[in-house]
Structures are given as structure tokens and as C-alpha cells.
Amino acid sequence: MQMPTLAFAYLPLILVAATAITVMLGIAWRRDHRVTVAVTVLGLALALVAQVAAWQVIPLTTPLLAFDGLAMLGGVLILASTLACAVLAHAYFETFQGAREEFYLLLLCAAAGGLALAASRHLASLFLGLELLSMPLYGMLAYAFHERRSLESGIKYLILSAAASAFLLFGMALLYAQTGELELSALMVSLTDGGAGAWGLAGAGMMLVGLGFKLSVVPFHLWTPDVYEGGPGPAATFLATASKVAVFAVLLRLVLTAPAFQGEWLNTVLWVLALASMLVGNLLALTQSNLKRLLGYSSVAHFGYMLLVLVVADGLAAEAGGVYLITYVLATLAAFGVVILVSSATDGEDAGGLHYYRGLFWRRPFLTAVMTVAMLSLAGIPATVGFIGKFYLIALGVEAERWWLVAGIIAGSAIGLYYYLRVIVTLFLAEPGMHRRDASPDWAVRAGGLVVLGAAVLVIALGLYPAPMIALANAAGGIIAP
Amino acid sequence: MELAFYLSGLAAVLATLGVIANPNPVHGVLYLVVSLLAVALVFFTLGAPFAGALEIIVYAGAIMVLFVFVVMMLNLGQAAAEQERLWLQPRTWIGPSLLAAVLLLTLISLLWRDDIQRVIEGGELTAKGAGTLLYGPWLLLVELGALLLLAALVTASHVGRTVPVAAPKPAARDMPTGDADQPQPPQQPARGESSSPAGKEVL
């Protein structure tokens, strides 16, 4: 491979890292919130363009990273959601008393980690990418540290994430002890030749625990609602979108390339986890009166659905996973975006309680429309993008004759309908006569509002005309480097 | 060699248990030193003297000294002298010393059998090997590690800020939005239209 091509593939990562350095130097020189946001957004937008342009040169592999369709799709989704988070953070932190600029520095570092993670094909880059993704999140979640809940969520995530990293490392050590390889493709060869063996299976299982924690799959989901609720809105949004996309991309590559994951035993574990996540996530979401907690449990359920892709892991699987990731990210960005626009870092904890949204329609009809669209899409109603995703998953499950999982998706969607619609009903109820929390009057013409509106428009547009999205996921699923 | 590996591994596990189980931070730190030394010996037995030396220099040396300093400084007070005499009782140091003695015996018995190359199974990882790997094909990892340290530093410096941040206005603080399923804040005076039965049912 020629150097210029390789540099082209690395360009998004380099741009994000360079932007982080620029922001750091800018903070050292003079603090300015607007300029910091402008630099961050510019850098991320350039990286997004470079990421899209890098489709031309794939597939490329280096010893550590694989630039294949999965990495490209993951990179585009990570950069787009980081961009949305940066813009929304501008609205959120505008009146924040105290240092606001570090948030963007942490956001950029985490995005770089996400890019590296989504492209990793080596256990070393997998681990460092994952740590680089999680480490800044501790700071982002605890950013409003004078707020008890924010600090609590940061510390909770720190401790539990460290435990998960320990599991991941132990799993890697066992796999290495079994095979003497760190590269995923070489791991695959050794495990196929000699059989996975007890240590190999144990290693793969422990890695699954570590990554399952980051994806908040049942039974490793316990941190999710608390962290989502307590963390500042933009940090929770990043956690729900970019962070999960990166981990899911690497898990998909791991499952597609390492046969230890396709063995009978681990496959059973995967589908039990999937079924448990679908049902437990949805059932726990039923009783939530806090929108952020509700979205947390809903993300548990959605990643339960997505685990179906890992269970099947052939044919249509990568494409279905890509489509579902796109739908999930769009709807989640829109829903969290509305929460962020209604909240502000100065007003104490975020406007999570559903009662804040009561009668929102009578005050902010368009914001309500965005939230409604997001909820309908998460519920999987036709004409929204969520329906296309669900359709793909069910088609995949039926084709592979995974009836339990298909039944789980259908039951989960039926339960989910109740709580998503409950949120929508709340939005349209009569106003209780209290205007405690509200978006600023000119929210729609500001950057954060545009992001939220754009996400909602995309949810509808891709729901009605999904061809571009399917083509994208198809192209991504077609090129998986070993 | 295998026996040495298992002995030092056992010492590491026991010492780490001592760190976790100890209610007194200074005792815990003592165990931690032994644990790190044991891990270094594990590295030596596995044929990675460079990693072992780094473990001793960086962890057992630099970082542990900082730990001990901080713990000592936090314990300054009137009762400090009394405390220190208490710490010097045998039951404080006997555990770590025993484990350290096991490590020492292991090391001596290893050195007794000369020609260390023969007892190490597998290749030897040298500083040169680690360097050429890290700054050759794995350069990306060094860069990612640098970003990771930057993020950790920024996180620590931000969360550790003591400059008072303007406290959130109490007026904007609402009822705690926890699991309590309440349709309206308790401060809210009861109004006819606000507490319509339909609303309560849905919420």
C-alpha cells in the first residue's frame, strides 16, 4: 500500500487529534467559549468530510487498524454524533459559570478514541481505543461537579468502567495465553486450528463481559440509568450514541472474524444476553418518570435488539447492524437534543422529569414535533426510520430462524410502545400552569435547534425513502477486513 | 523457573488482598509496594527484564513514594507521633515483610542457578525490542496513549478545581427528579386544571 493512501485513511483521526491539541493550546492562551466551539465544530466537520472521502481508499489494513466498511460507517456515525454533541453542548453550557472549554477538549479526545476503537483489528489498539473513549467520559460526566448527581454519575462510571476494563484485559490475557497472538485475524487462525479450548472460551467470554458493560447489555446495565440521569446532557448523549457505536462496531468485527464467538457455547450466551436485554430494558423503562432514565433503559433494549446481529453474524448481518445503528443514532440524537435544549447547565440538574415536558406542545410546537418523531422512531412506527431498522432485524432473525429472538423483538417493541407513547401523551397534555424549564424562545434558529431539527427531518426522510441509508450500510457491510 | 513464577504470583495476589482488606491506608500502601515488587518478579521470570525494571523504577519507586508522601501528609496532626509508634508494631509490618521475604528467597534461588538465559522459557524482551516495536509499527498506540494522558490530566484538573463555581440558583432547583413518580412538584399549589384526573392517570 502506498503512503499517501494510508495517510488519507488516517486523516480523520489525525484531524480530530489536531483539533484537540488546538483547543488545548487555545485554552492555555485565552478562554473563549464561542471560539472553542467554532474550532471544535470546524475540526469535526473537516474530519467528517475526510471520513466520507476515505471511502475511496478502503479497504486498507495496518498492523493495528483496519480501514474497512465497518470502520468507515462507524467513523461517520461517531463523527456526526460528536458534532451534534459539540453543537448541543454550546447551547447547554452557554450560561455555565466556570470553565466551559475543557468539555470540548474531552469530547474531541473521546471521539479520537472512538475512531481508533471502531477501526481496531488488534487487541492493543482495541484496549487503548476503548480507554481513550472512556477516560474523557469520566470528566465529561462529572463536568458539572458542583452538582451532586453529575459527580455521582462520573464516579459511578469511573469505577464500573474500570472493573469492566479489568475483565476485558483478563480476557485478552487468556486469549493471548492460549494462542500467543494479539491480532484479531491471527487469533482467528490459531483458534480455528487448535480449537478454542477452555482458556480461549473463557477469554472470549470475559472480553464479552467487558464490552457488554460498555454497551450496557443486561446484566451489565445497572449503571446506565443513573449515569444517563446524572451526567450533563451532552455527555449522556455522547455516551448513548458515539460511545456505543464504536463499541458495537468493534464487537461486530470481533464476532465476524473470531470463530470463538461463533462456537455453540458463546453463541448461546449471546442470544440469552440479547433476549434478556430486550425484555429487561423495556420492562424497566415502563415505570420511569424521568426522561433521561427512560432513554437509558430504552438504549439497553435497543442494544438487545442489535445483539441479534451478533448472534446471526453472517450474510445480511453487517448490513442490518449498520442500518439499525443509523436509525438508533438519529432518533437518540433528536430525543436527547430536546432534553438538552430544555435544560441548561446553570439550572441545576437536567430537566429529566417527565413533568417538565407536560404541555410542551402548547409552548414549543416544533420542539414537541421533534420529540414526537424521535419517540415514534424509537418505538419503530412506520414512516420513521426506526421502522426500517426493526424491519431489517426481524427479517434477519426470520431468515436465520432465530424464533426466540424474533419473538423477543416483537414483545419488546410492544412493551416499548407503551412508554414511548406515554412520553408523547405527556407532551400534548394541558399545561399545568408552571413554566419552570423551557427552551429559549429562539431555539429553532440557533445551532443546537438546527441539529435537533435536522435529526428529526432525517428520521422522517430516511423513513420514507431509506434507499441511501441502505446503500450506505450495504457498502459498509460488504467490505469487512479480516 | 516455573516455581518462581507461581511463588511471586501468589505473593502478588496475597499482597493485593492485603491492600484491599486493610482499613489503614499506610498498611495498605506497604502491601501495595510488595505487590508491585512481586509483579516485577513475575515479569523477570517471564523473560521481560525491561518491563520488570520499569515496574520497579516507575511504580514501586516513583509512584509509591508519592503515595506514601500523600498518605503521611494527610495524617499530620497532634496524634501523628502516637500514630507512628502504633504503626511500628510487628503486626503492621510482619505481613508485608513475610511476603517480601518470599520474593527475596525466590530471587536469590534464581540467581544461585547461573546462566539466567537458560532458565527463561521463550524469548527475552529487551529494551531495544520494546522500543523498536513501540516506535515502529505501534507508534499509533503511543500517540493514543498521549491523548489518553491528556484527557486524564484535563479531567483531574477540571474536577479537582477549588475555585468556587457559582452555586446553582436555589430558585431553579426543583423537586428531586428521581424515581418518585409525581405528576407535579409539591410546591405547586393545587389548581383545578393542573391536577386533572386524566393527567394523573397518564403520568
HADDOCK unambig.tbl for C-alpha pairs under 7 A between the chains (distance, minus, plus):
assign (segid A and resid 63 and name CA) (segid B and resid 137 and name CA) 6.90 0.50 0.50
assign (segid A and resid 97 and name CA) (segid B and resid 165 and name CA) 6.08 0.50 0.50
assign (segid A and resid 97 and name CA) (segid B and resid 166 and name CA) 5.81 0.50 0.50
assign (segid A and resid 98 and name CA) (segid B and resid 165 and name CA) 5.60 0.50 0.50
assign (segid A and resid 106 and name CA) (segid B and resid 151 and name CA) 5.91 0.50 0.50
assign (segid A and resid 109 and name CA) (segid B and resid 147 and name CA) 6.46 0.50 0.50
assign (segid A and resid 109 and name CA) (segid B and resid 151 and name CA) 6.53 0.50 0.50
assign (segid A and resid 125 and name CA) (segid B and resid 141 and name CA) 6.52 0.50 0.50
assign (segid A and resid 128 and name CA) (segid B and resid 144 and name CA) 6.83 0.50 0.50
assign (segid A and resid 128 and name CA) (segid B and resid 145 and name CA) 6.96 0.50 0.50
assign (segid A and resid 132 and name CA) (segid B and resid 148 and name CA) 5.11 0.50 0.50
assign (segid A and resid 135 and name CA) (segid B and resid 148 and name CA) 6.92 0.50 0.50
assign (segid A and resid 135 and name CA) (segid B and resid 151 and name CA) 6.68 0.50 0.50
assign (segid A and resid 135 and name CA) (segid B and resid 152 and name CA) 6.33 0.50 0.50
assign (segid A and resid 136 and name CA) (segid B and resid 151 and name CA) 5.35 0.50 0.50
assign (segid A and resid 136 and name CA) (segid B and resid 152 and name CA) 6.67 0.50 0.50
assign (segid A and resid 136 and name CA) (segid B and resid 155 and name CA) 6.80 0.50 0.50
assign (segid A and resid 139 and name CA) (segid B and resid 155 and name CA) 4.60 0.50 0.50
assign (segid A and resid 143 and name CA) (segid B and resid 159 and name CA) 6.86 0.50 0.50
assign (segid A and resid 145 and name CA) (segid B and resid 159 and name CA) 6.35 0.50 0.50
assign (segid A and resid 288 and name CA) (segid B and resid 179 and name CA) 6.74 0.50 0.50
assign (segid A and resid 289 and name CA) (segid B and resid 179 and name CA) 6.54 0.50 0.50
assign (segid A and resid 289 and name CA) (segid B and resid 181 and name CA) 5.60 0.50 0.50
assign (segid A and resid 290 and name CA) (segid B and resid 177 and name CA) 6.77 0.50 0.50
assign (segid A and resid 346 and name CA) (segid B and resid 168 and name CA) 6.00 0.50 0.50
assign (segid A and resid 347 and name CA) (segid B and resid 168 and name CA) 6.09 0.50 0.50
assign (segid A and resid 347 and name CA) (segid B and resid 169 and name CA) 6.76 0.50 0.50
assign (segid A and resid 347 and name CA) (segid B and resid 172 and name CA) 5.36 0.50 0.50
assign (segid A and resid 347 and name CA) (segid B and resid 173 and name CA) 6.53 0.50 0.50
assign (segid A and resid 348 and name CA) (segid B and resid 168 and name CA) 5.55 0.50 0.50
assign (segid A and resid 348 and name CA) (segid B and resid 172 and name CA) 6.91 0.50 0.50
assign (segid A and resid 348 and name CA) (segid B and resid 173 and name CA) 5.84 0.50 0.50
assign (segid A and resid 352 and name CA) (segid B and resid 177 and name CA) 6.87 0.50 0.50
assign (segid A and resid 353 and name CA) (segid B and resid 177 and name CA) 5.38 0.50 0.50
assign (segid A and resid 355 and name CA) (segid B and resid 183 and name CA) 5.82 0.50 0.50
assign (segid A and resid 355 and name CA) (segid B and resid 184 and name CA) 6.29 0.50 0.50
assign (segid A and resid 422 and name CA) (segid B and resid 202 and name CA) 6.78 0.50 0.50
assign (segid A and resid 429 and name CA) (segid B and resid 199 and name CA) 6.96 0.50 0.50
assign (segid A and resid 431 and name CA) (segid B and resid 194 and name CA) 6.97 0.50 0.50
assign (segid A and resid 432 and name CA) (segid B and resid 193 and name CA) 6.82 0.50 0.50
assign (segid A and resid 432 and name CA) (segid B and resid 194 and name CA) 4.16 0.50 0.50
assign (segid A and resid 433 and name CA) (segid B and resid 194 and name CA) 6.59 0.50 0.50
